Amino acid sequence: MPAVPADPTVVSPAAARALFRAGLATPTAGWCAGFTQANLIIVPRAQAFDVLLFATRNPQACPILGVLDAGETSGPLLVDGDIRSDVGRYRVYENGVLVAEPTGLEEWWRADLMTFIVGCSFTFEAALQEAGIAIAHIKQGTNVPMYRTNVRCAPAGAMSGPLVVSMRPIPADRVADAVRITSQYPAVHGAPVHVGDPAALGIDLDRPDFGDVVVVGPGEVPVFWACGVTPQAAVMESRPALAIGHAPGHMLITDARDADYLVARYT
Amino acid sequence: MPAVPADPTVVSPAAARALFRAGLATPTAGWCAGFTQANLIIVPRAQAFDVLLFATRNPQACPILGVLDAGETSGPLLVDGDIRSDVGRYRVYENGVLVAEPTGLEEWWRADLMTFIVGCSFTFEAALQEAGIAIAHIKQGTNVPMYRTNVRCAPAGAMSGPLVVSMRPIPADRVADAVRITSQYPAVHGAPVHVGDPAALGIDLDRPDFGDVVVVGPGEVPVFWACGVTPQAAVMESRPALAIGHAPGHMLITDARDADYLVARYT
């Protein structure tokens, strides 16, 4: 397995994808500064309409940045890339059960698989950092904590499930700034869905469903954004025969730039 | 046919829909101040995936605000409404050819029809007016001019076609304000796609493909926004057996508020 680069922030997306293709598997927060990271949900064509409709009806959790047609393995978001190998670690679900976490999809790929590339909140973390708002999980070198909530998504066909959120502790006097900044990126989850009250979402901060625990320090407030792992939670509940996602925090690094998703443009 | 109300700006969405249900057919620009108007594209379930994927790949032209399942005739965007009757005038296409412009869909409705409710630039016109930017077609009491451009949309399955834009003349010293304001509404077409050069889009301003001519006065610049008639242009080119839209400018008036689509929220 290749080593993690000394400074992952300056690696190009193509170089990062080459490392993951060669077998590296590590959370990607802070990698490839300025370039957009994304969630994946890959399903057979027969299930694709329900997944796309679920995303359309839950745009804050599932903002679609791109769709690869059945059998397609690259596209404008990953030029010269290969969706079967360019993510560090995948999750394969059969009938809603996690059956494998491979570093490549050679064994699993089929010509009828369609790939949905879904926005990720890592996109606006750079903008928060530029505003002087530290991101705890990047400072700690861990994965962002993610939680299943008691909020139900709008269902679509066979797909239903809970809203999944990511959590970042924000100093109380910067919460308004964090809202203002992230609302400018609606195509990558946008403004927080909830601020300050984990119990109201049915969340125990010490028990993330995905990712790592991050401590909320004195004077800090837990702030929750809709998370692109939401389609995987719906897959676990809705139990399609086959579905594939990324391992939470191990994102697809695309050739799009974070600035492309600032409000003015998301085509 | 009911008369146009003396002041359509103060009519409630439910009252407006009742007038259209009773047979009124008139362009809706400026109606029901503060409430969101929308484009329609209605297709059989068998074509719905291609339409939804087309919208997903062309979000600036086709931002989806809501989807009614096959056979559903109302939903959260039109509470106690009926999608078969609550628009002033519809357009029915068979094999891509406009065959009827009825004021109701009783003759055409089928249980397998799915309705896609698509954002409309009328939503941000109120914000422009509040900033002191006059909207020429509202002042003139006519329909906004819309044009097929030489820009191709990203295709999806059987659906392909040109980008359709709406045009508003904006004083040269307010163009930047118009960009800044409308970019805050990405879920209803957002920022302009083009400013100031109709020829580059293959457009003759005197020959709109839909709506009415609006004169660009001295000191004004023509500004172009992606338009929700785009799916109908794709229908005309892609020729599905059946598709139904609204007559351009005769929008669905929803119960959502324009403020809901300001950047912070579009779920």
Chai-1 contact restraints between the chains, C-beta under 6 A:
chainA,res_idxA,chainB,res_idxB,connection_type,confidence,min_distance_angstrom,max_distance_angstrom,comment,restraint_id
A,F49,B,F49,contact,1.0,0.0,6.0,A-B,restraint_1
A,L52,B,L52,contact,1.0,0.0,6.0,A-B,restraint_2
A,T56,B,I64,contact,1.0,0.0,6.0,A-B,restraint_3
A,P59,B,T267,contact,1.0,0.0,6.0,A-B,restraint_4
A,Q60,B,T267,contact,1.0,0.0,6.0,A-B,restraint_5
A,I64,B,T56,contact,1.0,0.0,6.0,A-B,restraint_6
A,S183,B,V263,contact,1.0,0.0,6.0,A-B,restraint_7
A,S183,B,A264,contact,1.0,0.0,6.0,A-B,restraint_8
A,P186,B,P186,contact,1.0,0.0,6.0,A-B,restraint_9
A,P186,B,V263,contact,1.0,0.0,6.0,A-B,restraint_10
A,A191,B,A264,contact,1.0,0.0,6.0,A-B,restraint_11
A,V263,B,S183,contact,1.0,0.0,6.0,A-B,restraint_12
A,V263,B,P186,contact,1.0,0.0,6.0,A-B,restraint_13
A,V263,B,V263,contact,1.0,0.0,6.0,A-B,restraint_14
A,A264,B,S183,contact,1.0,0.0,6.0,A-B,restraint_15
A,A264,B,A191,contact,1.0,0.0,6.0,A-B,restraint_16
A,Y266,B,P59,contact,1.0,0.0,6.0,A-B,restraint_17
A,T267,B,P59,contact,1.0,0.0,6.0,A-B,restraint_18
A,T267,B,Q60,contact,1.0,0.0,6.0,A-B,restraint_19
